[in-house]
């Protein structure tokens, strides 16, 4: 079900997502067209093909993530150290729990955050 990076679905995983999403749309009367096939169009990549793809595409992905995620991760680490030094990690955990709960509640109600795409 997973691609070589073990982070993203491969073709079989994407197909399962599509099949299940189509079933949800059908239940709500919103599906147009037939359900997608759960069977992959192409054979599963060999171990060598997966490793080669991970080495080539994966290297580019890591380089891009270093420029967009690294600053955020460093900021989070500094925030964590600052709270630990002040003895306020409980407050940080509570703030995180509140933010996650609000995000999950918004997902379950279909509510959109201001500025969300």
N, C-alpha and C positions, 0 to 999 in steps of 0.2 A: 504493500500500500504506500510505502514511503519512497521518496527520491533518495539519491545517494547521500545527500547531506543530512538525512534523518530529521530535517526540520520541516520539510514541505512534502505534501502528498505527491506521489508519482502519478502516472496515468491511471492505474487502477484506483487509487485513492480519490483522484478528481472525479472519476466516473461514479464512484459510490456516493460522493457528495452530491453530484448532479442528479443521480437517481433518487436519492432521499429528498432533495430539494423539490424535484418535480412532483414527488408524492405529496409533499406538503402543499404545493400549489394546487394540485388536483383536489385535495381535501377541501380547499377553500374556494374551489371553482374558478381558479385563476390560471390554470395551466393552459397553454396553447401548444398544440402539437403533441406528438407521441413522446413517451418517456425515452430518455437516452438509453443506449445499450450499456449494460454494466461490463461488457467484455471489451478489453483493450483492442485498439486497432493495430498496434504493433507489438512485436514480442518484447518481453522484459529485457532490459539491457543486461549484458554479461557483467560479471564482476569487474573485468578489465575496463569495459566501457563506463561503468559507474565510477571507478577510481579515476579514470582519465577526465571524466566530466567534473568530478569533485576537485581535481587538481587544477583544471583550467578555469572553469566558471567559478568554482569555490574560492580561488585565490582572488579573483576580481571582486567577489562579493565581500570577502573579509576586508579588502582594501577600502571599499566604499563604506562599509560599516565603521571602519576606524575613523573616517572623517565625519560621519553624522551621528554615530552612537557614542563614540569615545568621549566627546566633551560632556554629554549627558551622564554617562557612567561615572566620570570623574567628579562631576558636580554632586551626584548622589553619594559617592564615597566621602567627599568632603562634608556634606550635610550629616551623614551618619557619624563621622568622627567628631564633628562639632557637638552633636547631641550627646554622644557618649561621654565626651569630656565634661559637658555641663550636667550630666546625670539626668537628661531629659529624653532618654530613648523611649520611655513609655509614651510620652506625648507624640513623638514621631510615629510610633506604631499605631496609636489611636488615630492620628491624622490620615495615615495610609489606609487603615481599616475603613474609616469613614468615606474616603475617596473611592475605594473599591466597591463598597456597598452602594454608593450613589451611582456608580457606573453600571453595576449589575442591575440595579432597579430601573435605570433608564433603558437598558437593553430589553428587559422583560416587559416594559410597558410600551416600547416603541418610541419613547420620548427622545427628542434630539437636543443635544447640548447646543447652546449658542455658539456659533462659529464652526460647528462640526460640518463636515462635508458628507 
